[in-house]
Structures are given as C-alpha cells and as structure tokens.
Amino acid sequence: MEKLDKEELDILNSFERDEWQSVQNKNNEFMNHQQYATATLQPDQRVDIYLSIHDLKALQQHAVAEGLSYQALATHILHKYLSGSLVEKHNLG
C-alpha cells in the first residue's frame, strides 16, 4: 500500500469512524456539483501572457498528459496558486 499523506489519512480515519453519510438524492447532488465545476471553469476575462517557448512546450506536454488543453491547465495552475493549494516542490540533491 502506498504511503498516505496527512489529508488522505484524515479522510481514511474519518471514514473508519463512520462519519460519512450517503447523500439523499445522488443525481441532484451530482448535477449540482457538475454545474459548480462548469461555472468554475467558465472564463470570465481574457488574459494574454507571454511565455518562453520552453515554458509553453512544457505546459503543452503536461496538458497532454493530464488530458487538458494547455489553456485549461494554465487556468487550473493559477487558480491553485491563488487559492493557496499549490504546493511548491523543491529539488533535493
């Protein structure tokens, strides 16, 4: 089994304490969350940025691996950074 991070352990412990409850109307909840996701991903404003060709190619390669357009990936990365959930990874060595 892979090592779990703190957030994953918290979720697992919560589940094992039987703190999770089934949603009453799964279809309605699913549709609500689908609408939230769609609204979140709808562009509100256009932003033009200039990237080095190296960064653009790397962004496009990561986007292909994730199954996204490079614009959607860039939007996702910026959103994570601005919301404080983007974790910086340092090279050790």
VMD Tcl script that draws the C-alpha trace (Angstrom):
set ca {
  {0.00 0.00 0.00}
  {1.27 3.48 -0.86}
  {2.10 5.87 1.95}
  {-0.78 8.26 2.61}
  {-0.30 11.97 3.21}
  {-1.92 13.80 6.16}
  {-5.06 14.77 4.26}
  {-5.56 11.23 3.00}
  {-5.04 9.82 6.50}
  {-7.61 12.28 7.90}
  {-10.14 11.12 5.30}
  {-9.42 7.46 5.96}
  {-9.74 7.94 9.74}
  {-12.97 9.87 9.29}
  {-14.36 7.06 7.13}
  {-13.31 4.41 9.64}
  {-15.04 6.37 12.44}
  {-18.23 6.04 10.34}
  {-18.57 9.81 9.97}
  {-19.63 9.60 6.33}
  {-23.27 9.58 5.30}
  {-24.89 8.78 2.00}
  {-26.36 11.64 0.01}
  {-30.14 11.55 -0.14}
  {-30.53 12.46 -3.80}
  {-27.34 11.41 -5.60}
  {-28.48 12.53 -9.05}
  {-29.42 16.00 -7.82}
  {-26.13 16.36 -5.92}
  {-24.16 15.15 -8.93}
  {-25.88 17.68 -11.19}
  {-25.27 20.49 -8.68}
  {-21.57 19.72 -8.46}
  {-21.33 19.36 -12.22}
  {-22.82 22.86 -12.55}
  {-20.37 24.22 -9.95}
  {-17.45 22.73 -11.87}
  {-18.70 24.07 -15.18}
  {-19.22 27.56 -13.72}
  {-15.78 27.50 -12.12}
  {-14.11 26.63 -15.41}
  {-16.00 29.23 -17.46}
  {-13.66 32.05 -18.37}
  {-14.72 35.44 -17.04}
  {-11.97 37.52 -18.60}
  {-9.38 37.00 -21.26}
  {-5.74 37.34 -20.24}
  {-2.84 37.40 -22.66}
  {0.54 36.36 -21.31}
  {3.88 35.81 -22.93}
  {5.79 32.62 -22.16}
  {9.16 31.44 -23.29}
  {8.91 28.76 -25.94}
  {10.48 26.33 -23.46}
  {7.76 27.01 -20.84}
  {4.99 26.84 -23.44}
  {6.21 23.48 -24.75}
  {6.48 22.13 -21.18}
  {2.96 23.40 -20.39}
  {1.60 21.76 -23.54}
  {3.30 18.45 -22.71}
  {1.91 18.44 -19.16}
  {-1.53 19.34 -20.52}
  {-1.50 16.38 -22.92}
  {-0.50 14.07 -20.06}
  {-3.43 15.41 -18.00}
  {-5.90 15.26 -20.90}
  {-6.47 19.01 -20.86}
  {-5.88 21.92 -23.17}
  {-2.83 23.94 -22.18}
  {-5.11 26.94 -21.52}
  {-7.23 24.90 -19.09}
  {-4.10 23.60 -17.34}
  {-2.69 27.14 -17.02}
  {-6.00 28.31 -15.56}
  {-6.02 25.39 -13.13}
  {-2.44 26.08 -12.01}
  {-3.15 29.79 -11.47}
  {-6.32 29.01 -9.53}
  {-4.48 26.55 -7.27}
  {-1.69 29.07 -6.68}
  {-4.09 31.91 -5.85}
  {-6.20 29.72 -3.55}
  {-3.08 28.63 -1.66}
  {-3.39 24.96 -2.56}
  {-0.43 24.79 -4.94}
  {2.41 23.07 -3.14}
  {5.90 24.00 -4.21}
  {8.20 21.05 -4.82}
  {11.90 21.62 -4.28}
  {14.60 19.53 -5.88}
  {16.69 17.98 -3.13}
  {20.08 16.86 -4.21}
}
mol new
graphics top color blue
foreach p $ca { graphics top sphere $p radius 0.5 }
foreach p [lrange $ca 0 end-1] q [lrange $ca 1 end] { graphics top cylinder $p $q radius 0.2 }
display resetview
